[in-house]
């Protein structure tokens, strides 16, 4: 027997380069095989990219660094990505010429994706360049490579067709590489004129496949078959759960059951990819959409033999927890084992604990599996979903290929800013056409994001809106100060009251006024200035009807399952008003509720709504609310009128500008205020520059968490520190508020704003939260 000889070239301290590269190529190809794409050229380019990405690690500089010479850590000669990019470009050029194919775009991918596999994507035009200093470094790197060891490495790499990767460094002409890059740049400059999303989608698809294969090989220290685990879930599990719901029959519950049956009985045509589920608040959209998603997945498995994921995406963390718990109950009810391969949740506060059967994987493996959405059912935020679809960040784009073969439920889609409607219409319909990518828009207020010919309605929703009439809507357009409004109130102590304000400062002011007026009443206050732990406790009290009066900001507007007899809402765009109205007589068990739309102004006469909402949305809402009184059954026509007016008046400029960035492959660029300069400028939630995170040490639990955090901060290794913090992150952020601190800055400890228990009174009110001081009156 011939003795196996390894190259002695390391990719990681415990890994040979040939083993790592072979595995990354294999995983990338296996991921690609699952895609509904039949393009052998693209597959071969992916193979070259996966092979090339770490070739630069074969240099003497990197080998000495990986074996312990830390002085080489930040040296340019140690960087391996650029040499990998050069090899990728060289091999792709050679491959395409052998096929008589002229495709500068594929050449650009072969160069840029290996170059950026440890960083975020940038502007292609700027990245497709190589200067004399780069050439000098590359020549030094190539010269340092042990050519005999590299030959052994090439021989040991496991690949079906080795012809596409066979080369020697002597063949590479860096001047020719430079010329090729100039040619590719000329092509890239003209991409914008083609107005095609194909280039963007293929770029992030191949980048995603490379990243996932690379990270999965390094991070998953168990059997990698877990990445390809197929799980079938019968849609009937939702039927079983619904049957077991013990409920007293009411008009609302009868309508809920009727809606569930109507949608459940609907035949699914898997050639139709986009669906809408529009129903009034409280009619069970969560369970209905889950049932339909499972039904689509079952049919695709039967007819196409493709295993689909279910991705449930929502705008708010509070609803994620709520709906995740519903899904868990549905699965448990049918005795389905709840491990992470079946269901997981993923957002910025998720801990990294991945369990399969009885095994819990170590931190590194768990993180890779969770961040890679390796599960049948994923519940996640709009931030995770949309930034993985449209963006430049390495960590987010890694998930892009998971959108293929998936059913995505987008809940509360009306919270997406209207300036992005055209952008989302274009990219979502393109994804649906190219991949087994199904979308269910689930909402009580279906925004006109898509044209009617692009989607299928799952239910004839109009009769449900007409048959439901839980509250009366009262409109008062006469602006009042909070003091005047409070003085004019006549609270019926037999009924429950909810007041929803537009700003935290307005909510605090009203709360103080009501406390004076109704000293004997228990009043519950809610805002983002209250730590999440207290917020959840207070919401739970409201669910149990322990508070007759509640004052809140918009955080109760959507998804929080609370029910009040009377709701007052400061003026806002109509979709927000409609969401707030969903907290009024939600279950329809009481006599008719009352929903009041009021206009509140500050002492200077400016309406609070004008500080935070788009004037166009406010103007349209003013126009459609002509009468002083409406019924809930009128909402259907009002919401249609609102969205029709919005569609005719909204500006598509940001969408069009962002589409130009996608067409041009301009992933990043220098930010210009008020201008779209790159894909990076796609921002769902605009950051408030005045807000900072503050840890509030409010009780013994908070003290323990801070103590753990302080100990973690002492760890010398930054990676160990991050790993340790991830294990306490969810508990840590239960005590964190994001607030304007300019007038009242807390001390900084361990690089974090920190309010110690002994100093609580100076910074935090146990009833209304963080004490904002100074000129930042309009906090929201």
C-alpha positions in Angstrom: 0.0 0.0 0.0 1.2 3.5 -0.8 1.7 5.7 2.2 -0.5 8.8 2.3 1.5 12.0 2.4 -0.1 15.2 3.5 1.0 18.7 2.4 1.8 19.9 5.9 0.0 23.2 5.0 -2.5 24.3 7.7 -5.7 26.2 7.2 -6.4 26.3 11.0 -4.3 25.3 14.0 -5.8 21.8 14.0 -6.7 21.4 10.3 -4.9 20.7 7.0 -5.7 23.0 4.2 -6.5 20.1 1.8 -9.1 18.8 4.3 -10.7 22.2 4.8 -10.8 23.1 1.1 -12.1 19.7 0.1 -14.9 19.9 2.7 -15.9 23.5 1.8 -16.1 22.6 -1.9 -18.2 19.5 -1.0 -20.5 21.5 1.3 -20.9 24.3 -1.2 -21.8 21.9 -3.9 -24.2 20.0 -1.7 -26.0 23.3 -0.8 -26.1 24.1 -4.5 -27.6 20.7 -5.3 -30.6 21.5 -3.1 -31.3 24.7 -5.1 -33.9 24.7 -7.9 -31.2 25.8 -10.3 -29.9 23.8 -13.3 -26.8 25.8 -14.3 -23.6 23.7 -14.5 -21.5 26.8 -15.4 -22.5 28.6 -12.2 -21.9 25.4 -10.2 -18.3 25.1 -11.6 -17.7 28.8 -10.8 -18.9 28.1 -7.2 -16.4 25.2 -7.1 -13.6 27.4 -8.2 -14.5 30.1 -5.6 -14.8 27.6 -2.8 -11.5 26.0 -3.8 -9.7 29.4 -4.0 -11.0 31.2 -0.9 -8.2 29.9 1.4 -5.4 29.2 -1.1 -3.6 32.3 0.3 -3.1 30.4 3.5 -0.4 28.3 1.8 2.1 31.2 2.0 5.1 30.9 4.4 3.8 34.1 6.1 0.5 32.6 7.0 1.9 29.2 7.9 4.3 30.8 10.4 1.5 32.9 11.8 -0.9 29.9 12.2 1.8 28.0 14.0 2.2 30.7 16.6 4.1 33.7 15.4 1.6 36.4 16.4 3.9 39.2 15.2 2.7 38.3 11.7 -1.0 38.8 12.6 -1.7 42.2 11.0 1.0 42.1 8.3 -0.2 42.5 4.8 1.8 39.5 3.7 -0.2 37.3 6.1 -3.6 38.3 4.6 -4.7 35.3 2.6 -8.0 36.6 0.9 -6.5 38.7 -1.9 -4.2 35.9 -3.1 -7.3 33.6 -3.1 -9.1 36.2 -5.2 -6.3 36.3 -7.8 -6.3 32.5 -8.0 -10.1 32.5 -8.3 -10.0 35.0 -11.2 -7.1 33.1 -12.9 -8.9 29.7 -12.8 -12.3 31.1 -13.8 -10.7 32.9 -16.8 -9.0 29.7 -17.8 -12.2 27.7 -17.4 -14.4 30.1 -19.3 -12.0 30.3 -22.2 -12.0 26.5 -22.4 -15.8 26.7 -22.8 -15.6 29.7 -25.3 -17.6 31.8 -22.8 -17.1 35.5 -22.4 -18.6 36.5 -19.1 -17.0 39.3 -17.2 -19.6 39.1 -14.4 -18.6 35.5 -13.5 -14.9 36.7 -13.5 -15.9 39.5 -11.0 -17.5 36.9 -8.7 -14.4 34.7 -8.8 -12.3 37.6 -7.7 -14.5 39.5 -5.2 -16.1 36.7 -3.3 -12.9 35.0 -2.1 -11.5 38.5 -1.5 -14.4 39.4 0.8 -15.2 36.1 2.5 -14.0 37.4 5.9 -15.6 40.9 5.5 -18.6 42.6 4.1 -19.3 43.2 0.4 -18.3 46.6 -1.0 -18.7 48.6 -4.2 -17.7 46.2 -7.0 -16.2 49.0 -9.0 -13.9 50.0 -6.2 -13.1 46.4 -5.3 -12.1 45.4 -8.8 -8.7 46.9 -8.6 -5.1 46.0 -7.9 -2.3 48.5 -7.5 1.5 48.2 -7.5 1.7 47.8 -3.8 -0.8 44.9 -4.0 1.3 43.3 -6.8 4.4 43.6 -4.7 2.7 41.8 -1.7 1.3 39.1 -4.0 4.7 38.4 -5.6 6.2 38.1 -2.1 3.4 35.7 -1.1 3.8 33.5 -4.2 7.5 33.4 -3.8 7.2 32.2 -0.2 5.0 29.2 -1.1 6.7 25.8 -0.9 5.9 24.6 -4.4 6.4 20.9 -3.6 4.1 21.0 -0.6 1.5 22.9 -2.7 1.7 20.1 -5.4 0.9 17.6 -2.7 -2.0 19.8 -1.5 -3.4 19.9 -5.0 -3.1 16.1 -5.3 -4.9 15.6 -2.0 -7.8 18.0 -2.6 -10.9 15.9 -3.2 -12.8 17.1 -6.2 -14.9 15.3 -8.9 -13.3 17.3 -11.7 -9.7 18.4 -10.9 -9.1 19.9 -14.3 -10.8 23.1 -13.2 -8.4 23.7 -10.3 -5.1 22.4 -11.7 -2.5 25.1 -12.0 0.9 26.2 -10.8 1.9 29.6 -9.5 4.4 30.0 -12.3 1.4 30.3 -14.8 0.0 33.4 -13.1 0.8 36.7 -14.8 -0.2 39.5 -12.4 -0.1 42.0 -15.2 -2.6 39.9 -17.1 -4.7 39.8 -13.9 -4.6 43.6 -13.8 -5.7 43.8 -17.4 -8.6 41.4 -16.8 -9.8 43.6 -13.8 -9.8 46.6 -16.1 -12.0 44.7 -18.6 -14.3 43.6 -15.8 -14.6 47.1 -14.5 -15.7 48.4 -17.9 -18.4 45.7 -17.9 -19.5 46.5 -14.3 -19.9 50.3 -15.1 -22.6 49.4 -17.6 -24.6 47.0 -15.3 -26.9 49.8 -14.1 -28.3 50.2 -17.6 -29.4 46.6 -17.8 -31.7 47.1 -14.7 -31.5 43.4 -13.9 -31.6 41.9 -10.4 -30.0 38.7 -11.7 -26.5 40.0 -11.0 -27.3 41.0 -7.4 -29.1 37.7 -6.7 -26.3 35.5 -8.2 -23.7 37.5 -6.3 -25.3 37.1 -2.9 -26.3 33.5 -3.7 -22.8 32.4 -4.4 -21.4 34.5 -1.5 -24.0 32.9 0.8 -23.1 29.4 -0.3 -19.3 30.1 0.2 -19.8 31.6 3.6 -22.2 28.9 4.9 -19.9 26.1 3.6 -16.8 27.8 5.1 -18.3 28.6 8.5 -20.1 25.2 8.8 -17.0 23.3 8.1 -15.0 25.1 10.7 -17.7 25.6 13.3 -19.6 22.3 13.2 -17.7 19.7 15.2 -20.3 17.0 14.8 -21.7 15.0 11.9 -22.4 17.6 9.2 -25.4 15.6 8.0 -27.3 17.8 10.4 -27.1 20.5 7.8 -29.1 18.4 5.4 -31.7 16.9 7.8 -35.1 16.6 6.2 -38.1 16.8 8.4 -41.7 16.4 7.3 -44.5 17.9 9.4 -48.1 17.1 8.5 -50.4 20.2 8.3 -53.0 18.2 10.3 -51.1 19.0 13.5 -52.7 22.5 13.4 -56.1 20.9 12.9 -55.5 18.7 16.0 -54.4 21.7 18.0 -57.4 23.9 17.0 -59.9 21.0 17.8 -58.5 20.9 21.4 -58.9 24.6 22.0 -61.5 24.8 24.8 -63.5 28.0 24.1 -66.9 29.3 24.8 -68.7 29.9 21.6 -68.9 33.6 20.8 -69.5 35.5 17.6 -65.7 36.1 17.2 -64.8 32.5 17.9 -67.4 31.4 15.3 -65.9 33.7 12.7 -62.4 32.5 13.7 -63.4 28.9 13.1 -65.1 29.8 9.8 -62.0 31.6 8.6 -59.8 28.6 9.6 -62.0 26.1 7.7 -62.3 28.3 4.6 -58.5 28.7 4.3 -57.8 25.1 5.3 -60.1 23.8 2.6 -58.5 25.9 -0.1 -56.6 24.0 -2.8 -53.0 25.0 -3.3 -51.5 25.5 -6.7 -47.7 25.3 -6.1 -47.0 27.2 -9.3 -48.5 30.3 -7.5 -45.8 31.6 -5.1 -47.3 34.7 -3.4 -50.3 34.7 -1.1 -52.1 37.2 1.1 -54.1 36.4 4.2 -56.1 39.5 5.3 -58.4 39.2 8.3 -59.5 41.5 11.1 -57.4 41.5 14.3 -58.2 38.5 16.6 -59.3 36.0 13.9 -56.4 33.6 14.2 -54.1 34.6 11.4 -51.1 33.0 13.2 -52.5 29.5 13.1 -54.1 29.8 9.7 -50.8 31.0 8.1 -48.9 28.2 9.8 -51.4 25.6 8.5 -51.1 27.0 4.9 -47.3 27.1 5.1 -47.2 23.4 6.1 -49.7 22.6 3.4 -47.6 24.2 0.7 -44.5 22.4 2.1 -46.3 19.1 2.0 -47.4 19.6 -1.6 -44.0 20.7 -2.8 -42.4 17.6 -1.2 -45.0 15.4 -2.9 -44.8 17.0 -6.4 -41.2 18.3 -6.6 -39.5 16.2 -3.8 -38.1 19.4 -2.3 -38.0 19.9 1.5 -39.2 23.4 2.4 -38.4 25.4 5.5 -41.0 27.6 7.2 -39.7 31.1 8.0 -42.0 33.1 10.2 -40.9 36.7 10.3 -42.3 39.6 12.4 -41.4 43.2 13.2 -41.3 43.0 17.0 -39.5 40.8 19.5 -42.6 40.6 21.8 -44.7 39.0 19.1 -41.9 36.6 18.2 -41.9 35.1 21.7 -45.6 35.0 21.7 -46.0 33.2 18.3 -43.0 31.0 18.9 -44.8 29.7 22.0 -47.9 29.1 19.9 -45.9 27.0 17.4 -44.3 25.0 20.2 -47.7 24.2 21.7 -49.0 23.1 18.3 -46.0 20.7 17.9 -46.2 19.4 21.4 -49.9 18.7 21.1 -49.0 16.2 18.3 -46.1 14.8 20.4 -43.5 16.2 18.1 -40.1 16.4 19.8 -39.1 20.0 20.3 -35.5 20.1 19.3 -33.7 22.9 17.4 -33.7 21.0 14.2 -37.5 21.2 14.3 -38.0 24.7 15.5 -35.8 27.6 16.6 -36.0 31.4 17.1 -33.3 33.7 15.9 -32.9 37.4 16.7 -30.2 39.7 18.2 -30.9 38.5 21.7 -30.9 34.8 21.0 -28.6 32.7 23.1 -26.7 30.0 21.3 -28.0 26.6 22.5 -28.8 24.2 19.8 -30.3 20.9 20.8 -30.9 17.8 18.8 -32.7 14.9 20.5 -30.9 14.7 23.8 -27.7 16.4 22.7 -26.9 20.0 23.3 -24.0 21.1 21.0 -21.1 23.3 22.2 -21.2 27.0 21.7 -19.4 27.2 18.4 -21.5 24.5 16.8 -24.7 25.9 18.2 -23.9 29.4 17.0 -23.1 28.2 13.4 -26.3 26.1 13.3 -28.6 28.9 14.7 -27.1 31.7 12.7 -27.4 29.5 9.6 -31.1 28.8 10.2 -30.6 25.0 10.3 -34.1 24.1 11.3 -37.5 23.2 9.8 -39.3 26.2 11.4 -37.6 29.5 12.0 -39.2 32.4 13.9 -37.2 35.6 13.3 -37.4 39.4 13.0 -37.8 41.6 9.9 -34.3 42.8 10.6 -32.8 39.3 10.2 -35.0 38.5 7.3 -34.8 41.6 5.2 -31.1 42.4 5.9 -30.3 38.8 4.7 -32.3 39.5 1.5 -31.0 43.0 0.8 -27.7 44.0 2.3 -23.9 43.8 2.3 -23.1 42.3 5.7 -21.3 38.9 5.7 -23.1 37.6 8.7 -26.6 38.4 7.3 -25.9 37.3 3.7 -24.8 33.9 4.8 -28.5 32.9 5.1 -29.5 34.1 1.6 -29.4 30.6 0.0 -31.8 29.4 2.8 -34.6 31.5 1.1 -34.6 28.9 -1.7 -37.0 26.1 -0.8 -38.8 28.0 1.8 -42.3 29.3 2.8 -42.0 32.7 4.3 -44.8 34.2 6.4 -44.4 37.9 6.7 -46.6 39.1 9.6 -47.6 42.7 10.2 -46.1 43.6 6.9 -47.7 47.1 7.1 -44.9 48.1 9.4 -42.5 48.2 6.4 -41.9 51.8 5.4 -43.9 52.6 2.3 -40.7 54.1 0.7 -39.5 50.5 0.2 -42.7 49.0 -1.3 -41.4 49.1 -4.9 -38.0 47.7 -3.9 -39.6 44.8 -2.0 -42.1 44.1 -4.8 -39.3 43.8 -7.3 -37.0 41.5 -5.3 -39.7 39.3 -3.7 -41.3 38.6 -7.0 -37.9 37.9 -8.6 -37.1 35.5 -5.8 -40.4 33.8 -6.2 -39.9 33.3 -9.9 -36.3 31.9 -9.6 -36.5 29.7 -6.5 -39.0 27.5 -4.6 -39.7 30.7 -2.6 -43.3 31.1 -1.3 -44.6 34.1 0.6 -47.6 34.6 2.7 -48.4 38.2 3.6 -50.4 38.1 6.8 -52.0 41.3 8.1 -55.2 43.0 9.2 -54.3 45.9 6.9 -53.0 44.6 3.6 -50.8 47.4 2.2 -50.6 47.6 -1.6 -47.0 46.4 -1.8 -47.9 44.0 -4.7 -50.1 44.4 -7.7 -53.2 42.2 -7.7 -52.0 40.0 -10.6 -48.9 39.0 -8.5 -50.6 37.3 -5.6 -53.4 34.9 -4.7 -55.8 35.7 -1.9 -56.3 32.9 0.6 -59.6 34.1 1.8 -62.5 36.3 0.7 -61.8 38.8 3.5 -64.5 41.4 2.9 -67.4 39.5 4.6 -65.3 39.0 7.8 -64.7 42.8 8.1 -68.4 43.4 7.5 -69.6 40.8 10.1 -67.3 42.1 12.8 -68.3 45.2 14.7 -66.7 45.2 18.2 -66.3 48.9 18.6 -67.3 52.4 17.6 -64.7 54.8 16.3 -65.0 58.4 17.5 -62.9 61.2 15.8 -62.0 64.4 17.6 -59.8 66.6 15.4 -59.7 69.5 17.8 -56.1 69.6 19.1 -55.8 69.8 22.9 -52.9 70.0 25.4 -52.5 66.9 27.6 -53.7 68.9 30.6 -56.9 70.0 28.9 -57.5 66.5 27.5 -57.0 65.0 31.0 -59.3 67.5 32.6 -62.0 66.8 30.0 -62.0 63.0 30.7 -64.8 61.3 32.4 -63.5 57.8 33.3 -66.2 55.1 33.8 -64.8 53.1 36.7 -66.8 50.1 35.6 -64.8 49.9 32.4 -61.1 49.4 31.4 -59.3 52.3 29.6 -56.1 52.3 27.5 -54.4 55.5 26.4 -51.8 55.2 23.5 -49.5 58.2 23.1 -47.1 59.1 20.3 -44.1 60.0 22.5 -42.7 58.8 25.8 -42.8 62.3 27.2 -46.5 62.7 26.3 -47.2 59.3 27.9 -45.4 60.3 31.1 -47.2 63.6 31.3 -50.6 62.0 30.8 -49.7 59.3 33.4 -48.9 62.0 36.0 -52.1 63.9 35.3 -54.3 60.7 35.6 -52.5 59.8 38.8 -53.6 63.1 40.3 -57.2 62.8 39.1 -57.7 59.1 40.0 -55.6 58.5 43.1 -57.4 55.4 44.0 -57.1 53.7 40.7 -54.3 51.3 39.8 -52.7 52.9 36.6 -50.2 50.9 34.6 -47.5 52.7 32.6 -45.7 51.2 29.6 -43.0 52.6 27.4 -39.6 51.8 26.0 -38.0 53.7 28.9 -39.1 50.9 31.2 -36.8 47.9 31.3 -38.1 44.9 29.4 -38.4 42.8 32.5 -40.9 45.3 34.0 -42.6 45.8 30.6 -43.4 42.0 30.3 -44.6 41.9 33.9 -47.0 44.8 33.3 -48.3 43.4 30.0 -49.0 40.2 31.8 -51.0 42.2 34.4 -53.0 43.8 31.6 -53.7 40.4 30.1 -55.1 39.3 33.4 -57.1 42.5 33.7 -55.3 43.6 36.8 -55.2 47.2 35.7 -58.3 49.2 34.8 -56.3 52.1 33.4 -53.1 51.9 31.2 -51.0 54.6 29.6 -48.6 53.4 26.9 -46.7 54.4 23.8 -47.2 52.6 20.5 -45.4 49.4 21.8 -48.9 47.9 22.5 -50.0 48.7 19.0 -49.5 45.4 17.3 -49.4 41.8 18.4 -49.7 42.4 22.2 -52.8 40.4 23.1 -54.5 42.8 25.5 -58.2 43.8 25.6 -59.8 47.1 26.8 -63.3 48.4 26.8 -62.2 52.0 25.9 -59.1 53.0 23.9 -57.8 56.5 23.3 -55.2 57.0 20.6 -53.3 60.1 19.8 -53.5 60.9 16.1 -51.4 58.7 13.8 -51.4 57.3 10.2 -54.5 55.2 9.6 -52.8 51.8 9.6 -51.4 52.6 13.1 -54.8 53.7 14.3 -56.3 50.5 13.0 -53.7 48.4 14.9 -54.4 50.3 18.1 -58.1 49.8 17.6 -57.3 46.0 17.7 -56.8 46.4 21.5 -60.4 47.5 21.9 -63.0 44.7 22.8 -60.6 42.3 21.0 -62.5 39.2 21.9 -65.9 40.7 21.3 -67.1 39.3 24.6 -68.3 42.6 26.0 -70.8 45.2 24.9 -69.5 47.4 22.1 -66.2 49.1 22.9 -65.3 52.7 22.2 -62.2 53.8 20.3 -61.3 57.5 20.4 -59.0 59.2 18.0 -57.8 62.4 19.5 -55.2 65.1 18.6 -52.8 66.2 21.3 -50.4 69.1 21.1 -47.5 70.4 23.1 -47.4 73.7 25.0 -46.1 75.4 21.8 -49.1 74.2 19.8 -47.3 71.6 17.7 -49.1 68.2 17.5 -47.1 65.3 18.9 -47.9 63.2 15.8 -45.9 65.6 13.6 -42.7 64.8 15.5 -42.6 61.2 14.5 -44.8 60.5 11.5 -44.5 61.2 7.8 -46.7 64.3 7.0 -48.0 62.6 3.8 -49.4 59.7 5.9 -51.0 62.1 8.4 -52.5 64.2 5.7 -54.1 61.2 4.0 -55.5 60.0 7.3 -57.0 63.4 7.9 -58.6 63.3 4.5 -60.3 59.9 4.9 -61.6 60.5 8.4 -64.3 63.0 7.4 -67.0 61.8 9.7 -67.0 62.2 13.5 -68.1 58.6 14.0 -67.5 55.2 12.4 -68.1 51.5 13.1 -65.5 48.8 13.0 -67.3 47.4 9.9 -66.4 50.6 8.1 -62.6 49.9 8.5 -62.5 47.7 5.4 -63.4 50.6 3.1 -61.3 53.1 5.0 -58.2 51.1 4.9 -58.6 50.5 1.1 -59.1 54.2 0.6 -56.0 55.0 2.7 -53.7 52.7 0.8 -55.1 53.8 -2.6 -54.4 57.4 -1.8 -50.9 56.4 -0.4 -50.1 54.5 -3.5 -50.9 57.5 -5.7 -48.9 59.9 -3.5 -46.0 58.0 -2.1 -42.6 58.6 -3.5 -40.7 55.7 -5.0 -37.4 57.6 -5.1 -35.7 55.6 -2.3 -36.8 52.3 -3.8 -35.6 53.4 -7.3 -32.3 54.6 -6.0 -31.8 51.4 -4.0 -32.7 49.3 -7.1 -30.0 51.2 -9.0 -27.5 50.2 -6.3 -28.6 46.6 -6.6 -28.3 46.7 -10.4 -24.8 48.3 -10.1 -23.5 45.9 -7.3 -22.7 48.9 -5.2 -22.8 47.2 -1.8 -21.2 50.0 0.2 -20.1 53.5 -0.2 -19.5 56.8 1.7 -22.8 57.8 3.3 -24.3 61.1 2.2 -27.1 62.6 4.4 -30.5 62.3 2.8 -29.1 60.4 -0.2 -29.0 56.7 -1.2 -25.3 56.0 -2.1 -25.2 52.2 -1.7 -27.1 49.0 -0.8 -25.9 49.6 2.8 -28.4 52.5 2.9 -31.4 50.1 3.1 -32.4 50.8 6.7 -35.6 49.4 8.1 -35.4 51.3 11.4 -33.5 54.6 11.4 -31.2 54.8 14.3 -31.9 57.5 16.9 -28.6 59.3 17.4 -29.7 60.5 20.8 -30.3 57.1 22.3 -27.8 54.9 24.1 -28.1 51.6 25.9 -28.2 51.8 29.7 -28.1 48.9 32.2 -30.5 49.5 35.1 -29.6 47.6 38.3 -33.1 47.4 39.6 -33.1 44.3 41.8 -31.2 41.3 43.0 -31.4 39.5 39.7 -30.0 42.6 37.9 -27.1 42.7 40.5 -26.2 39.1 39.7 -26.4 39.6 35.9 -24.2 42.7 36.2 -21.7 40.8 38.4 -21.5 38.1 35.7 -21.0 40.8 33.0 -18.2 42.4 35.1 -16.4 39.1 35.4 -16.8 38.4 31.6 -15.3 41.9 30.9 -12.1 40.8 32.8 -11.5 37.9 30.4 -8.4 38.8 28.3 -9.4 36.9 25.2 -12.0 38.9 23.1 -13.5 35.8 21.6 -13.9 34.1 25.0 -15.5 37.3 26.2 -18.0 37.3 23.4 -18.8 33.6 23.9 -19.4 34.2 27.6 -21.5 37.3 27.0 -23.7 35.4 24.5 -24.6 32.9 27.2 -26.0 35.7 29.4 -27.2 38.2 26.6 -30.9 37.4 26.9 -30.8 38.0 30.7 -28.6 41.0 30.4 -30.9 42.9 28.0 -33.9 42.3 30.3 -32.4 45.3 32.3 -31.3 47.5 29.4 -33.2 50.5 28.1 -32.3 52.5 25.0 -32.8 56.2 25.9 -31.6 59.7 25.3 -29.0 60.3 28.1 -27.5 63.7 27.0 -29.0 65.6 30.0 -28.5 62.8 32.5 -25.6 60.6 31.5 -25.0 57.6 33.9 -21.5 56.4 34.8 -19.7 54.1 32.4 -18.4 50.8 33.7 -17.0 47.9 31.6 -17.6 50.1 28.6 -21.4 50.3 29.2 -23.7 52.9 30.7 -24.5 51.6 34.1 -27.0 52.7 36.8 -26.1 50.9 40.1 -28.8 50.1 42.6 -27.5 52.6 45.1 -27.9 55.4 42.6 -31.2 54.3 41.1 -33.2 57.4 42.3 -31.1 59.8 40.2 -31.7 57.9 36.9 -34.7 55.6 37.1 -38.3 56.0 38.3 -39.8 52.7 39.2 -43.1 53.7 37.6 -42.1 55.7 34.5 -38.6 54.5 33.8 -35.4 56.3 32.8 -35.4 60.0 33.9 -34.7 62.1 30.8 -33.4 65.6 31.5 -32.4 68.6 29.4 -33.9 69.7 26.1 -34.8 66.3 24.7 -38.4 66.6 25.5 -39.8 64.7 22.6 -38.4 61.2 23.3 -40.0 58.3 21.5 
